[in-house]
Amino acid sequence: MVLTGNYLILLERCIFIELHSALKFFESITMAQAQANSLFGDRLGSTQYAKDVLTSHLTLTAAYFVYEQNSAQSDLLFLTHAKEQGISKGLDKTGCFLPYWYRDTAQQNAVTLAPLIEIQSSLYYQG
């Protein structure tokens, strides 16, 4: 079989998508391993790590962690310390740790921190 024209372009795009998907998968695994090996409960360190992952991988559009409510410590207790540490934008109104770093297209792709909203009802959370 001779590969020509449009078929080659399609094949090239399929390979790119496969490689891109594999890269995203391994980045997710790396972030999960970081939590399992030392970062879980270190909310300041975890927030910075997610930001570093996003800024060092230009093809990513976002990087985030999601903690269950009160999983590493009291969310309300942490809420008072979050402002001091500069990461309060990564918490919901109850103090739940949901740091979501993303490239904000309205801000010329500036890396921005916000809480991952509506996590309890999202398909991400429900699997």
C-alpha positions as semicolon CSV with decimal commas, in nm:
position;residue;x (nm);y (nm);z (nm)
1;M;0,000;0,000;0,000
2;V;0,133;0,343;-0,093
3;L;0,054;0,622;0,153
4;T;-0,017;0,952;-0,016
5;G;-0,162;1,301;0,031
6;N;-0,460;1,324;0,263
7;Y;-0,399;0,982;0,410
8;L;-0,051;1,084;0,525
9;I;-0,185;1,404;0,677
10;L;-0,455;1,209;0,861
11;L;-0,202;0,953;0,984
12;E;0,029;1,230;1,105
13;R;-0,256;1,394;1,298
14;C;-0,359;1,064;1,455
15;I;-0,004;0,999;1,573
16;F;0,017;1,350;1,717
17;I;-0,309;1,300;1,909
18;E;-0,190;0,964;2,044
19;L;0,142;1,106;2,161
20;H;-0,027;1,412;2,311
21;S;-0,275;1,189;2,501
22;A;0,004;0,966;2,631
23;L;0,197;1,269;2,755
24;K;-0,109;1,399;2,943
25;F;-0,161;1,057;3,098
26;F;0,196;1,041;3,227
27;E;0,177;1,397;3,363
28;S;-0,136;1,295;3,558
29;I;0,042;0,987;3,696
30;T;0,340;1,200;3,800
31;M;0,116;1,443;3,988
32;A;-0,062;1,156;4,164
33;Q;0,272;1,001;4,263
34;A;0,388;1,333;4,405
35;Q;0,082;1,337;4,632
36;A;0,132;0,976;4,735
37;N;0,503;1,019;4,810
38;S;0,509;1,339;5,013
39;L;0,288;1,624;4,898
40;F;-0,048;1,505;5,029
41;G;-0,152;1,744;5,304
42;D;0,110;2,001;5,206
43;R;-0,138;2,242;5,051
44;L;0,113;2,517;4,983
45;G;0,360;2,274;4,825
46;S;0,087;2,104;4,624
47;T;-0,042;2,435;4,492
48;Q;0,306;2,539;4,383
49;Y;0,372;2,196;4,228
50;A;0,055;2,214;4,016
51;K;0,155;2,561;3,898
52;D;0,507;2,441;3,815
53;V;0,368;2,148;3,613
54;L;0,150;2,383;3,411
55;T;0,418;2,644;3,348
56;S;0,679;2,385;3,247
57;H;0,452;2,203;2,999
58;L;0,336;2,449;2,737
59;T;0,085;2,208;2,582
60;L;-0,114;2,179;2,904
61;T;-0,412;2,405;2,954
62;A;-0,456;2,332;3,326
63;A;-0,312;2,145;3,624
64;Y;-0,496;2,079;3,949
65;F;-0,543;1,872;4,262
66;V;-0,873;1,785;4,429
67;Y;-0,889;1,694;4,796
68;E;-1,193;1,546;4,964
69;Q;-1,345;1,780;5,223
70;N;-1,138;1,783;5,544
71;S;-0,915;1,506;5,408
72;A;-0,573;1,631;5,516
73;Q;-0,684;1,869;5,789
74;S;-0,980;2,084;5,881
75;D;-1,072;2,294;5,577
76;L;-1,215;2,574;5,790
77;L;-0,901;2,584;6,003
78;F;-0,685;2,601;5,692
79;L;-0,901;2,875;5,541
80;T;-0,760;3,122;5,794
81;H;-0,400;3,031;5,699
82;A;-0,460;3,022;5,324
83;K;-0,466;3,399;5,287
84;E;-0,134;3,425;5,468
85;Q;0,016;3,168;5,231
86;G;-0,133;3,334;4,922
87;I;-0,331;3,032;4,805
88;S;-0,685;3,123;4,914
89;K;-0,790;3,149;4,548
90;G;-0,748;2,770;4,525
91;L;-1,013;2,700;4,788
92;D;-1,389;2,693;4,769
93;K;-1,600;2,896;5,014
94;T;-1,583;2,620;5,278
95;G;-1,204;2,599;5,253
96;C;-1,199;2,274;5,056
97;F;-0,864;2,242;4,875
98;L;-0,931;2,254;4,498
99;P;-0,639;2,444;4,340
100;Y;-0,695;2,473;3,965
101;W;-0,420;2,648;3,770
102;Y;-0,517;2,729;3,412
103;R;-0,410;2,936;3,116
104;D;-0,653;3,227;3,116
105;T;-0,726;3,317;2,754
106;A;-0,888;3,643;2,866
107;Q;-0,553;3,739;3,022
108;Q;-0,326;3,648;2,726
109;N;-0,277;3,293;2,865
110;A;-0,159;3,415;3,204
111;V;-0,139;3,128;3,453
112;T;-0,427;3,187;3,696
113;L;-0,540;3,014;4,018
114;A;-0,905;2,941;4,098
115;P;-1,094;2,666;4,281
116;L;-1,212;2,380;4,061
117;I;-1,585;2,455;4,069
118;E;-1,876;2,215;4,104
119;I;-1,642;1,923;4,161
120;Q;-1,898;1,712;4,349
121;S;-2,130;1,699;4,045
122;S;-1,865;1,688;3,774
123;L;-1,786;1,390;3,555
124;Y;-1,422;1,417;3,669
125;Y;-1,526;1,340;4,025
126;Q;-1,791;1,081;3,947
127;G;-1,562;0,890;3,712
